[in-house]
Amino acid sequence: MGNEVTNEQLGKYEALKQALREYGRVAVAFSSGVDSAFLLYAAKEALGDNVIAVTAKSCSFPARELDEAKAFCKAHNIRHVICETDELKIEGFAQNPKNRCYLCKRDFMGKIRAIASEENIEVILEGSNLDDNGDYRPGLQAVAELGIKSPLRSIGFTKEDIRALSKHLGLPTWSKPSFACLASRFVYGETITKEKLAMVDKAEQMLLDLGFRQVRVRIHGTMARIEILPEEFEKLMREDTRSKITESFRSYGFSYVTMDLIGYRTGSMNETIRKNVACDIIALGADAIKQDLEEKR
């Protein structure tokens, strides 16, 4: 991530801003993550005050992420709308089916569409990129169904492009660790509750406070499976650190605390279903490609 931005990446950024100008007015689904922050900044540069950011406030979205979203919008003078939502009230969500992300994304994007309608905004943007086509991401189906625009993906931005350009533009998110909603920490089929979401949130916050950079605490019943970067294994295995983590996690409600020997990776909960969802991934990728081609016309 120390490489300087390339001319090709700068060209993509100019193409992005030109595409955004053609939309006129937009609402951006903003999570404060690397991708949506980059997209929101580009939209602000291209459209000025003709952009609003919409962020969800819910039990699966840590307070620290919401605080960062507020700070980003304040720093760049972007109008920010906080959307109160409760995923656990979405029919089927709490049962954590394999299409959980679809159910959530469709509900949230529907709420953004309602907000945009009140503002006489027709175009809604979200920040998925080209790399998102490679994993099981049913949320992309909801994006396609609702006609949400994905300009980073349609123009061909990779995560590497986004981080390099974000650094070039001076965005604080350029080196921010990847994040996904807390519901992604649950085994498919295990009931999601506010109590367990809070357990995961507290556990991950503790690891971050201890200085671990990229963390996930996967929950299996009342067992915590910690994922961190392999280069930080030694730090976690120190006696004082292990004791502190174990004691704290148990106070949060975990009965057992384990460390994943492979280490952090995105979508590890999908590993048990990948053989069964290959066709789903192909279908989702086809839908995404179809949408991208339509946007380029």
N, C-alpha and C positions, 0 to 999 in steps of 0.2 A: 504493500500500500504506500510505499515511499516513492514510487515512480511518478514522474511528472506527467501531466495530462498530455495526451497526443492530439495532433491536428484532426485525426479522425473523430476523436471524442468531442472536440470543440465543434466540429461540423455537425455532429448529432445534436448537440445542445442548441445550435442555431436553428436546426430543422425542427426541434421540439418547440422552441419559442414561436416560430412561424406558424406551426400547426395550432398552437394555443391561441394565437391572435385571431385565427379564422373562426374560433368558437364564439368570440365576442364576450360572453359572460359565463363563468363556470363556478361550480361548487366542487370542492376537493375533499374526498374522504381522507382525513388526516389523523394518523395514529401517533405521530411524532417519531416514527421510525425512519431509517435511512432513506427508503424509497419515496415515501409520501412527503417527507420534508423537502427532498430534492424537487419533486414535482410541484409542490406548493410554491417553493421559491421561484421556480421557472415561470409558473403561472402569474405570480406577482410581478415579475420583471416584464412579462409579455402584456399583461392586462391591467396592471395597476390596481385601482380600487374595484375593478369588475370581477373580483374573485373573493369567495368566502371559503373558509375552512370549517369542516364539520367533524367533531370528535365525539366518540361515544364515551359516556360515563357509566360504568357497569361494574359488577362484582368480578368480572373476568379481566378487567383492565386495571392494572396497579395504579395507585395514586401517583407514584413517581412519574409514570408515563403521561398522565393527564397534566401534571404540573409542568413537564417539559414541553408539552404541546402548547399550553398557555404562554409559557415564556417565549417560545419560538415565534408565535403570532404577535406577541407584544413587541418583540425586538424588531420585527419586520413590518409592523403596522398593518397587519392583516386582520380583517374582521373575523372573529372566531365564534362559532356557534357550538355550544355543548349540548349534545343530544342524550337525554336520560333514557337508558334502555335496560331491560332485564331479560337476558337470554333464557333464564330458567323458566320464564313464562311462555316461551315459544314451544308450541306443541312438538313433543318428541326430543327436544334438545337435551333435557336433563338425563335422558336414557343413553346419551352419548352414542348414537348410531354412527356408522361409517360416513354418512353424509352430514354430520353435525355442522361442519363448516359451511355447507350449502345453506342449511336452515338459518344459521346466524347471519351469514352474509346477505341473504335475500331479505331478511327482516330489517337489518340495519340500512341497506341500500334503499329499501322502501321508505324508511324514515327520512333519509337524506333527500329522496325525490320529493317527498311532501314539503320539506323545508325549502328546497329549491323552487318548487312551484309557487310557494308564498312569496318568493323573491323574484318571480318571473325569470327564473334561470332554467334553461332547457338542458344544458349539458352538465353531466356529472362525471368527474374523473376519479380514477383510483390508480394506485401506484405499482401494480404488478409489473414485473420485467421479464425479459426473455428467459432467465434462469428458472422462473416459476413454472415453466412448461414441463420441467423434468421430474416433478414429484406428483404425488397424489394430492391434488388441490381441488376438491369439489366446489370450493367457493367461486372458482372461475366460471362454473356453470351458471351460478346466479348472476354474475357480472354480465355474461353474455345474454341471458334471458331478459334482463332489465334494461339492456341497451346502454350500460355504463361504458364510458370510454377508457381505454388503457393505453394512453399515448406512449408511455415508456416501452411497452411491449411492442406496439405497432411500429415504432421507429427503430427498434432493435437494440435497446439499451440492455446491457448485462449489469449484474451487481458490481463488477469491477469498474465498469464505466461510471456508474452512479457514484461510487465512493471516490474515484479519482476526480471527477468533476466537482463533487461536493467539497473536497479538500481545496481544489483550485478556487472555488467561489467563497471559501472561508466559512462554510457551514459547520457548526459544531457536531453535526451528526455524521460526518464523514467516517469517523472511526467508531461509531456507536455499535455495540454488539447487536447481533440479530435478536429479534424478539417476536414471539407469537403469543396470542391470548392464552391465559392460564388454563383454559379448557383443553388445550392441546397436550397437557401434561397427564391426562387420564387415559387409561386403557379403554379402547372401544368396548362399549357395553357396560362399563362401570358407571353407576349413577353419579352425576355431578351435583354437588350441593354447595351452598354458600360457605358452609363450615370448612369443607375440604379445599375449596378455592382459597380461602383465607389461610389455611395451613400451608399451601404451596407458596402463596405470596410472601408470607412471613419467612419461610425457609429460604426462598431465593433472595429475598432482601438481605437476609443475614449473610449469605455467601458473598453477595456483592459488597456488603459493608466490610467483610474480611479481606476484600481486595481481589477476589476471583473475578476475572474479566467476563468470560462467557459462561453462563450457567443455565442449567435446567434441573428442576427437581421433579422427576416423574413420580406419580403416585400410583401405587398398586395396593388397593385396600387401605391398610394403615402402614404400609412400608414405603419409605422414600428411597428412590434410586437417583443418586446424584450424578449428573453429567457435567464435567468440566473439561477444559483443554488438557490433553495429555502432558503438556509441559508444566502443568500446575499440580500434577498428581503428588509430587514429592511434598509440596507445601501442605496439601490436605492431609497427608499421612503423618505429619508431625503430631506427637502425642498431645500437646496442648490444643492444637487445632481440632483434632479428632474428638477430643473430650468435650470441647466447647460446642462443636456442631451437634454431637450426639445428645448432650444435655438439653440444648436449645430445641432441637427437633422434637424430642420427646415431650417437652413442655408445650409444643404446638399441637400435639396429638398423635404423632407418629410412634408406632410401637418398635419399628426396626428402621435402621439407617444403613444404606449400602452405597457403594460407589461403583458405577459402571466402568468396567475395565477397558472398553473401547474408547470412552470419552465422549465429549460433546459432538453431536451431529444433528442437523435439522431433520425433523420428521421421524425420529426413531420409533415413535408409536405406530408408524405406518409399515415398519419392517415385517410385522406379523401378518399383514394383509396384502403385501405387494404382489404375491403370486396370483391372488384372486382378483386384483383390480387392474391388471395390465390393460385390459380392454377399456376400463373406465378412463385410465390415463390417456390412452390413444384417442378416445372420443373427446375428452376435455381438450386435448391438444388440437384436435381437428376443429373444434368449435372456436378455440382461441385464434387459430390461424385464419379461419373463415372471417371472424370479426376483424382481425387485423387487416386483411385484404380489402374488406369493405371500407375500412377507415382510410385506406390509402387511395381509394378511387376519387 
